[in-house]
Amino acid sequence: MKYTMKIALSSAIALSTLSPLTSAVHAQEQHDQHALKQSSQKASNVNDNNYMDKNFDLRKRCFALVGAAEDSNLNYSSNYRSVSGDEDDGRGITAGIIGFTSGNGDMKDMLNYYNQISPNNPLSGDKDNMSHLSEDKLRKDWFNAFDHDHDNFVKAQNYEVKKECMNDAVKFAKKDGLGQLGQYIYFDALVKHGPGRDPSASMSNWSFEDLRAHAIENGIKPPSQGGDEATYLQNFVGKRYDAINAENEEAKKEGRDMDTEGTTDRLKFQINQIKKSNFDLKLPLDFNMNQTDFHLDQNKLNNFNDKDLASLN
């Protein structure tokens, strides 16, 4: 299934200052190619320990970073309870660990599975009413499910995350010969743009596999095909900027005021890690998202709940 792209955006001015990152030519002009190749020659060994389906610590890092971008909160366990509401971006009400949306299908799919494993749950009356949801009612039901049916509710969210995001992040990172940073970048793109491939999609509607297909244009190759890991990842992230710029233009024409910071901040962070050659996504990490400064180290990560992510196994 291919969902409508989920990114939300706003300021064209802010994005336009970043658009040079959006092409392979600019990526190559701005960075010394010899240094980049030296830094990524090691391109990750393909073994299960590199991937978040087996590497629990990487899974926690990825969820913490997505949480910082989605909910300004590194502690992903709290984000299962999050309800951002209707952000007037055409996607309906946004809620949950990866920002499930009532208008794009993923929230309904998650609630359908939730109902299978926990009939008569607090949200059972909402799953067939996506187009006429009351935000106040959904918020109340969502909190009730988290507070009183926690394990099943988290399991249902994780089921959808794994099916629509984590499985593809792992599969394509292996296929493209990427390390832990590349896998996080893929996971984050799947969270925000949704899975799927549509060769006829407009730039503003690119999903994950559209981004990946366009990232290998102009002779750019992933490490598995002999390409340079840093150059490839820069180009992939650059294509996300292209998609964001395109949707931003559409939003302006429609008079929509859409949030950018959670999207562009995460991309700036990703480009910065590529420049630092942090292909193993090593801690500590210091960064800013949503006008919030974050510090993530191993001790903080170790204190986050392991149980909530266990059902992704």
MARFIDREN-596356 format. One record per atom (N, C-alpha, C): x, y, z. Coordinates in steps of 0.1 Angstrom, whole numbers, padded with zeros to 4 digits, always signed. Atoms other than C-alpha are relative to their C-alpha. Layout:
XYZ;...
This chain:
+0008-0012+0000;+0000+0000+0000;+0009+0012+0000;-0008-0013+0000;+0013+0035-0008;-0009+0011+0006;+0007-0011-0007;+0002+0062+0016;+0004+0014-0006;-0004-0014+0003;+0001+0099+0008;+0011+0004+0009;-0011-0004-0008;+0032+0115+0019;-0004+0008+0012;+0005-0005-0013;+0031+0126+0055;+0008+0012+0005;-0007-0011-0005;+0056+0154+0058;-0008+0013+0001;+0006-0013-0001;+0045+0188+0070;+0010+0011+0000;-0010-0010+0003;+0062+0220+0060;-0006+0014+0000;+0005-0013-0001;+0060+0257+0061;+0009+0010-0008;-0007-0012+0005;+0086+0284+0054;+0009-0003-0013;-0007+0002+0012;+0098+0285+0018;+0014+0007+0001;-0013-0007-0002;+0125+0310+0028;+0010-0008+0007;-0009+0008-0007;+0140+0287+0053;+0005-0012-0008;-0004+0012+0008;+0140+0258+0029;+0009+0004-0012;-0008-0004+0011;+0154+0278+0000;+0014+0001+0003;-0014-0001-0004;+0185+0284+0019;+0007-0013+0001;-0006+0013-0001;+0191+0247+0021;+0000-0008-0013;+0002+0008+0012;+0182+0237-0014;+0012-0004-0008;-0012+0005+0007;+0218+0235-0027;+0004-0014+0004;-0003+0014-0003;+0220+0202-0009;-0008-0009-0008;+0010+0008+0006;+0193+0189-0031;+0005-0007-0013;-0004+0007+0012;+0214+0178-0061;+0014-0006+0002;-0013+0007-0001;+0243+0154-0066;+0012+0010-0003;-0011-0009+0005;+0263+0182-0083;+0004+0009+0012;-0003-0008-0011;+0260+0205-0053;+0007-0008+0012;-0006+0008-0010;+0268+0177-0029;+0015-0003-0003;-0014+0002+0004;+0300+0170-0048;+0008+0012+0000;-0007-0012+0000;+0309+0206-0051;+0004+0004+0014;-0002-0005-0013;+0306+0213-0014;+0009-0008+0009;-0008+0009-0008;+0326+0184-0001;+0012-0006-0008;-0012+0006+0007;+0361+0172-0009;-0003-0015-0002;+0004+0013+0003;+0354+0139-0026;+0010-0010+0005;-0010+0009-0005;+0387+0123-0016;-0002-0003+0015;+0002+0002-0015;+0380+0129+0021;-0012-0008+0002;+0012+0007-0002;+0345+0116+0018;+0002-0015-0003;-0002+0014+0003;+0356+0084+0001;+0009-0007+0011;-0008+0006-0011;+0383+0079+0027;-0008-0003+0012;+0008+0001-0012;+0358+0084+0055;-0010-0012-0001;+0010+0010+0001;+0333+0059+0041;+0004-0013-0008;-0005+0012+0007;+0355+0033+0025;-0004-0013+0008;+0003+0011-0009;+0347+0011+0055;-0014-0005-0002;+0014+0003+0001;+0310+0011+0044;-0004-0013+0007;+0004+0010-0010;+0293-0011+0069;+0001-0014-0004;+0001+0014+0003;+0298-0048+0071;-0015-0004+0001;+0014+0004+0000;+0266-0065+0062;-0001-0012+0009;+0003+0010-0010;+0258-0085+0093;-0012+0004+0008;+0012-0003-0007;+0227-0087+0114;+0002+0010+0011;-0002-0009-0011;+0243-0067+0142;-0001+0014-0004;+0001-0014+0004;+0241-0036+0121;-0015+0005-0001;+0014-0003+0003;+0203-0037+0118;-0009+0000+0011;+0008-0003-0012;+0176-0025+0141;-0010-0012+0003;+0008+0012-0004;+0156-0058+0139;+0007-0009+0009;-0008+0009-0009;+0184-0075+0157;+0008+0009+0010;-0008-0008-0009;+0204-0046+0172;-0009+0009+0008;+0010-0007-0008;+0182-0033+0201;+0005+0014+0003;-0005-0014-0003;+0205-0004+0209;-0002+0009-0011;+0002-0008+0011;+0203+0009+0174;-0015+0003-0001;+0014-0002+0001;+0165+0005+0175;-0004+0012+0010;+0003-0011-0010;+0164+0027+0207;+0005+0013-0005;-0005-0013+0006;+0186+0053+0190;-0009+0006-0010;+0009-0005+0011;+0164+0055+0160;-0013+0005+0005;+0013-0005-0006;+0132+0058+0180;+0002+0012+0008;-0002-0012-0007;+0147+0084+0202;+0002+0012-0009;-0002-0011+0009;+0158+0105+0173;-0012+0004-0008;+0013-0003+0006;+0125+0102+0155;-0009+0007+0010;+0008-0007-0010;+0108+0111+0188;+0004+0014+0002;-0004-0014-0001;+0129+0143+0191;-0006+0008-0011;+0005-0007+0012;+0117+0153+0156;-0015+0000+0000;+0014+0000+0001;+0081+0142+0159;-0007+0006+0012;+0007-0005-0012;+0073+0151+0195;+0009+0008+0009;-0009-0007-0008;+0103+0170+0208;+0003-0007+0013;-0002+0009-0012;+0109+0141+0232;+0008-0012-0004;-0009+0012+0003;+0138+0116+0231;-0006-0012+0006;+0005+0012-0006;+0119+0093+0254;-0012-0005-0007;+0011+0005+0010;+0099+0074+0228;-0012-0006+0008;+0011+0007-0008;+0078+0056+0255;-0012+0010+0002;+0011-0010-0002;+0059+0089+0261;-0007+0003-0013;+0006-0004+0013;+0053+0094+0224;-0011-0009-0005;+0011+0008+0003;+0030+0064+0221;-0013+0007+0004;+0011-0007-0006;+0006+0086+0241;-0003+0013-0007;+0001-0013+0006;+0011+0117+0220;-0012+0002-0009;+0010-0004+0010;-0018+0134+0202;+0003+0014-0004;-0003-0014+0005;-0007+0164+0181;-0012+0007-0004;+0013-0006+0005;-0042+0169+0168;+0000+0003-0015;+0001-0004+0014;-0052+0184+0135;+0008+0012-0003;-0009-0011+0003;-0024+0205+0122;-0003+0008-0013;+0005-0007+0012;-0044+0218+0092;+0010-0002-0012;-0009+0004+0011;-0020+0200+0068;-0006-0009-0010;+0006+0009+0009;-0046+0180+0050;+0001-0015+0003;-0002+0014-0003;-0037+0148+0068;-0009-0004+0012;+0009+0003-0011;-0064+0149+0096;+0008+0001+0013;-0006+0000-0014;-0055+0142+0132;+0013-0009+0001;-0013+0007-0001;-0019+0132+0140;+0002-0005+0015;-0002+0005-0014;-0011+0109+0170;+0009-0012-0001;-0007+0012-0001;+0011+0082+0182;+0015+0001-0002;-0014+0000+0000;+0047+0071+0181;+0007+0005-0013;-0005-0005+0013;+0053+0080+0144;-0009+0010-0006;+0010-0010+0006;+0025+0105+0139;-0009-0007-0010;+0011+0006+0008;-0002+0082+0126;-0010+0011-0004;+0009-0010+0004;-0027+0103+0106;-0013-0006-0004;+0014+0005+0003;-0065+0099+0103;-0003+0001-0015;+0003-0002+0014;-0064+0110+0067;+0008-0008-0010;-0009+0007+0009;-0037+0088+0053;+0000-0015+0001;+0001+0014+0000;-0047+0053+0062;+0007-0008+0011;-0008+0008-0010;-0020+0043+0087;-0006+0000+0014;+0007+0000-0013;-0040+0053+0118;-0011-0011-0001;+0011+0010+0001;-0070+0032+0106;+0006-0014+0000;-0006+0013+0001;-0047+0002+0098;+0004-0004+0014;-0004+0003-0014;-0032+0005+0133;-0012-0003+0009;+0012+0003-0009;-0066+0007+0150;-0007-0013-0003;+0006+0012+0004;-0079-0022+0130;+0008-0012+0007;-0008+0011-0006;-0050-0044+0143;-0002+0001+0015;+0002-0002-0014;-0055-0030+0178;-0013-0007+0004;+0013+0006-0002;-0091-0041+0176;+0001-0016+0000;-0002+0014+0001;-0080-0076+0166;+0006-0006+0013;-0006+0006-0011;-0058-0081+0196;-0006+0005+0013;+0006-0005-0013;-0079-0061+0221;-0014+0005-0004;+0013-0004+0004;-0116-0061+0211;-0006+0009+0011;+0007-0009-0009;-0138-0034+0227;+0010+0009+0008;-0010-0009-0006;-0107-0013+0234;-0006+0015+0000;+0006-0014-0001;-0112+0025+0242;-0001+0007-0014;+0000-0006+0013;-0106+0033+0205;-0008-0007-0010;+0008+0008+0009;-0129+0007+0190;-0011+0007-0007;+0010-0007+0007;-0155+0032+0182;+0005+0011-0010;-0006-0010+0009;-0131+0055+0163;+0005-0006-0013;-0007+0006+0011;-0116+0030+0138;-0007+0001-0013;+0008-0001+0012;-0144+0032+0113;-0006+0014-0002;+0006-0013+0001;-0150+0069+0117;+0012+0010-0003;-0012-0009+0002;-0117+0084+0104;-0003+0013-0006;+0003-0013+0007;-0133+0111+0082;-0008+0009+0008;+0008-0008-0008;-0155+0124+0110;+0004+0000+0015;-0005+0001-0014;-0133+0121+0141;-0001+0013+0007;-0001-0011-0009;-0137+0145+0169;+0013+0000+0007;-0013+0000-0006;-0103+0156+0180;+0000-0002+0015;+0001+0001-0014;-0113+0159+0216;-0003-0014+0004;+0003+0014-0003;-0129+0124+0216;+0012-0009-0002;-0012+0009+0003;-0099+0108+0199;+0011+0002+0011;-0011-0003-0010;-0075+0125+0224;-0004-0008+0013;+0005+0007-0012;-0096+0112+0253;+0002-0015-0001;-0001+0014+0002;-0098+0077+0239;+0014-0005-0001;-0014+0004+0002;-0061+0076+0229;+0007+0000+0014;-0006+0000-0013;-0050+0086+0264;-0005-0012+0009;+0006+0011-0008;-0074+0060+0279;+0006-0013-0004;-0006+0012+0005;-0060+0033+0257;+0014-0002+0005;-0014+0000-0004;-0024+0042+0266;+0000-0003+0015;+0000+0001-0014;-0032+0044+0303;-0006-0013+0006;+0008+0011-0005;-0055+0014+0307;+0001-0013-0008;-0002+0012+0008;-0046-0010+0279;+0014+0001-0007;-0013-0005+0005;-0009+0000+0276;+0006-0011-0009;-0008+0010+0007;+0007-0033+0264;-0006-0002-0014;+0007+0003+0012;-0019-0040+0237;+0001+0012-0010;-0001-0012+0008;-0019-0004+0225;+0013+0003-0006;-0013-0002+0005;+0018-0001+0222;+0003-0011-0010;-0002+0011+0010;+0019-0035+0205;-0006+0003-0014;+0007-0003+0013;-0006-0023+0179;+0007+0011-0008;-0008-0010+0007;+0014+0008+0172;+0013-0005-0006;-0012+0006+0005;+0046-0012+0169;-0002-0009-0012;+0004+0008+0012;+0029-0036+0145;+0000+0008-0012;+0001-0009+0012;+0022-0008+0121;+0013+0006-0003;-0013-0006+0002;+0056+0008+0126;+0009-0010-0007;-0008+0010+0006;+0073-0025+0118;-0004-0003-0014;+0005+0004+0013;+0051-0033+0088;+0003+0011-0010;-0001-0011+0010;+0053+0002+0072;+0013+0007+0000;-0013-0008-0001;+0087+0015+0083;+0012-0008+0003;-0012+0006-0004;+0111-0007+0101;+0005-0011-0009;-0004+0011+0009;+0110-0037+0078;+0007+0005-0013;-0006-0005+0013;+0117-0016+0047;+0013+0007+0003;-0012-0006-0003;+0144+0004+0065;+0011-0010+0001;-0009+0010-0001;+0162-0028+0073;+0003-0006-0014;-0001+0006+0013;+0156-0044+0039;+0008+0008-0010;-0007-0008+0010;+0168-0015+0018;+0014+0005+0005;-0013-0003-0005;+0197-0006+0041;+0009-0012-0003;-0008+0012+0003;+0210-0042+0036;+0002+0000-0015;-0001+0000+0015;+0203-0039-0002;+0010+0010-0005;-0009-0011+0004;+0222-0006-0004;+0013+0000+0007;-0013+0001-0006;+0251-0016+0018;+0002+0012+0010;-0001-0012-0009;+0244+0012+0044;+0002-0005+0014;-0003+0003-0014;+0255+0013+0080;-0012+0005+0009;+0010-0003-0010;+0236+0024+0111;-0006+0014-0002;+0005-0014+0004;+0234+0061+0101;-0010-0001-0012;+0008+0001+0012;+0220+0052+0067;-0013-0007+0003;+0013+0007-0004;+0194+0029+0083;-0009+0009+0008;+0008-0011-0006;+0183+0057+0106;-0006+0009-0010;+0005-0009+0011;+0180+0080+0076;-0011-0006-0007;+0011+0007+0007;+0159+0054+0058;-0012-0001+0009;+0011+0001-0009;+0137+0048+0088;-0007+0013+0002;+0006-0013-0002;+0131+0085+0094;-0007+0004-0013;+0007-0003+0012;+0122+0089+0057;-0013-0008-0002;+0012+0008+0000;+0097+0061+0059;-0010+0005+0009;+0010-0006-0010;+0081+0076+0090;-0006+0012-0006;+0005-0013+0004;+0077+0110+0073;-0006-0001-0014;+0005+0000+0014;+0071+0101+0036;-0009-0012-0003;+0007+0012+0003;+0055+0067+0039;+0007-0010-0010;-0006+0010+0009;+0064+0035+0020;-0006+0001-0014;+0006+0001+0013;+0058+0027-0016;+0008+0007-0011;-0006-0005+0012;+0068+0036-0051;-0010+0003-0011;+0009-0004+0011;+0049+0055-0078;+0008+0009-0010;-0009-0007+0009;+0070+0065-0108;-0007+0012-0006;+0007-0012+0006;+0043+0090-0119;-0003+0010+0011;+0003-0009-0011;+0041+0107-0085;+0007+0014-0002;-0006-0013+0001;+0048+0144-0085;+0010+0001+0012;-0010-0002-0011;+0078+0156-0064;-0005+0002+0013;+0006-0003-0014;+0056+0168-0036;-0006-0012+0006;+0007+0012-0005;+0041+0133-0033;+0010-0012+0000;-0009+0011+0000;+0073+0113-0034;-0001-0008+0014;-0001+0009-0011;+0073+0083-0010;+0014-0005+0001;-0014+0005-0002;+0103+0064+0003;+0007-0005-0012;-0006+0006+0011;+0110+0043-0027;+0002+0010-0012;-0002-0010+0010;+0105+0073-0050;+0013+0008+0003;-0012-0007-0004;+0132+0092-0030;+0012-0008-0003;-0012+0009+0002;+0155+0062-0032;+0003-0001-0015;-0002+0001+0015;+0150+0059-0070;+0006+0013-0005;-0005-0013+0005;+0157+0096-0076;+0014+0002+0006;-0013-0003-0006;+0188+0095-0053;+0011-0007-0008;-0010+0007+0008;+0206+0072-0077;+0001+0006-0015;-0001-0007+0013;+0202+0096-0107;+0013+0006-0001;-0012-0007+0003;+0231+0113-0124;+0013-0008+0005;-0012+0008-0003;+0255+0084-0117;+0003-0003+0014;-0002+0003-0015;+0252+0083-0079;-0004-0014+0003;+0003+0014-0004;+0253+0048-0065;+0002-0002+0015;-0002+0004-0014;+0249+0033-0031;+0012-0009+0002;-0012+0008-0002;+0278+0015-0015;+0000-0014-0006;+0001+0013+0005;+0265-0019-0025;+0003-0001-0015;-0003-0001+0015;+0270-0008-0062;+0013+0007-0002;-0013-0006+0002;+0305+0006-0056;+0000+0015+0002;+0000-0014-0002;+0294+0041-0047;+0005+0004+0014;-0005-0006-0012;+0305+0064-0019;-0012+0002+0010;+0012+0000-0009;+0283+0061+0012;-0004+0014+0004;+0003-0014-0003;+0286+0098+0021;-0007+0007-0011;+0006-0007+0011;+0278+0111-0013;-0014-0005-0003;+0013+0006+0002;+0249+0087-0017;-0010+0005+0010;+0009-0004-0010;+0234+0096+0016;-0004+0015+0000;+0002-0014+0002;+0238+0133+0010;-0011+0002-0011;+0010-0001+0011;+0219+0129-0023;-0014-0005+0004;+0013+0005-0004;+0191+0109-0007;-0006+0010+0009;+0006-0010-0009;+0186+0135+0021;-0003+0012-0009;+0003-0011+0009;+0188+0161-0007;-0013-0001-0007;+0013+0003+0007;+0159+0145-0025;-0012+0003+0010;+0010-0003-0009;+0139+0149+0007;-0002+0015+0001;+0002-0015+0001;+0146+0187+0006;-0008+0003-0013;+0007-0002+0012;+0134+0186-0030;-0015-0002+0002;+0014+0003-0002;+0101+0170-0020;-0006+0010+0010;+0005-0010-0009;+0097+0194+0009;-0002+0013-0006;+0001-0012+0007;+0103+0224-0012;-0013+0000-0010;+0012+0002+0010;+0077+0211-0038;-0013+0001+0008;+0012+0000-0007;+0051+0205-0012;-0003+0014+0007;+0001-0013-0006;+0058+0238+0005;-0006+0010-0010;+0006-0009+0010;+0050+0256-0028;-0015-0003-0002;+0015+0003+0001;+0017+0237-0031;-0007+0005+0012;+0007-0005-0012;+0009+0246+0005;-0002+0015-0001;+0001-0015+0001;+0015+0283-0002;-0011+0004-0009;+0011-0002+0010;-0008+0282-0032;-0014-0002+0006;+0013+0004-0006;-0035+0266-0011;-0003+0008+0013;+0001-0008-0011;-0030+0291+0017;+0001-0008+0013;-0002+0008-0012;-0020+0264+0042;+0013+0005+0008;-0011-0003-0008;+0003+0273+0071;+0005-0013+0007;-0005+0013-0004;+0024+0242+0077;+0013+0001+0007;-0012+0000-0008;+0051+0234+0102;+0012-0007-0007;-0012+0006+0007;+0086+0228+0089;+0010-0005+0010;-0012+0002-0008;+0109+0226+0118;+0003-0015+0003;-0002+0014-0003;+0104+0190+0127;+0005-0008-0011;-0005+0007+0011;+0112+0180+0092;+0014+0006-0004;-0012-0005+0005;+0140+0204+0082;+0011-0002+0010;-0010+0002-0011;+0158+0201+0116;+0006-0014-0001;-0004+0013+0000;+0160+0164+0113;+0009-0002-0012;-0008+0002+0012;+0175+0167+0078;+0013+0007+0002;-0013-0007-0004;+0201+0192+0090;+0009-0009+0009;-0007+0009-0009;+0210+0168+0117;+0006-0012-0008;-0005+0011+0008;+0214+0140+0092;+0012+0004-0009;-0011-0005+0008;+0236+0160+0069;+0012+0002+0009;-0011-0003-0010;+0257+0170+0099;+0007-0013+0004;-0006+0013-0003;+0262+0133+0108;+0008-0006-0011;-0007+0004+0011;+0272+0125+0073;+0013+0007-0002;-0013-0008+0000;+0298+0153+0073;+0010-0005+0010;-0008+0005-0010;+0311+0139+0105;+0005-0014-0002;-0003+0014+0003;+0314+0105+0090;-0005-0010+0011;+0006+0008-0011;+0293+0091+0119;-0009-0011-0006;+0008+0010+0007;+0282+0061+0098;-0005-0011+0010;+0005+0009-0009;+0277+0040+0129;-0009+0006+0010;+0009-0007-0009;+0255+0066+0146;+0004-0001+0014;-0005+0002-0013;+0277+0066+0176;-0004+0012+0009;+0003-0010-0010;+0268+0085+0208;+0013+0005+0007;+0011-0008-0002;+0269+0110+0223;-0004+0009-0012;+0005-0008+0010;+0248+0132+0200;-0006+0013+0006;+0006-0013-0004;+0241+0169+0205;-0006+0007-0012;+0007-0006+0012;+0216+0186+0182;-0012+0008+0004;+0012-0008-0002;+0186+0209+0179;-0011-0004-0009;+0012+0003+0008;+0151+0200+0167;-0011+0007+0007;+0012-0007-0005;+0119+0220+0170;+0004+0010+0011;-0004-0010-0009;+0138+0248+0187;+0004-0005+0014;-0003+0007-0012;+0149+0224+0214;+0014-0006-0001;-0014+0006+0000;+0185+0214+0223;-0001-0014+0007;+0000+0013-0005;+0190+0177+0228;+0014-0005+0002;-0012+0007-0003;+0218+0156+0243;-0004-0015+0002;+0003+0015-0001;+0217+0118+0238;+0013-0007+0002;-0012+0008-0002;+0243+0097+0254;-0004-0014+0004;+0003+0014-0003;+0245+0060+0263;-0008-0002+0013;+0006+0002-0013;+0235+0064+0299;-0015+0004-0001;+0014-0004+0002;+0203+0083+0289;-0008-0010-0008;+0006+0010+0008;+0195+0058+0263;-0003-0013+0008;+0002+0012-0008;+0199+0029+0287;-0011+0001+0010;+0011-0002-0009;+0174+0045+0310;-0014+0000-0006;+0012+0000+0007;+0147+0045+0284;-0006-0015+0000;+0007+0012-0001;+0121+0017+0285;+0003-0010-0011;-0003+0010+0010;+0131-0015+0268;-0013-0008-0004;+0012+0009+0002;+0097-0033+0271;-0008+0006-0012;+0008-0005+0010;+0079-0009+0248;+0004-0003-0014;-0005+0003+0014;+0101-0017+0218;+0002-0015-0002;-0002+0014+0001;+0103-0054+0225;-0009-0007-0009;+0009+0006+0009;+0072-0062+0205;+0003+0002-0014;-0004-0001+0014;+0090-0051+0174;+0009-0011-0004;-0009+0012+0004;+0111-0083+0175;-0007-0009-0009;
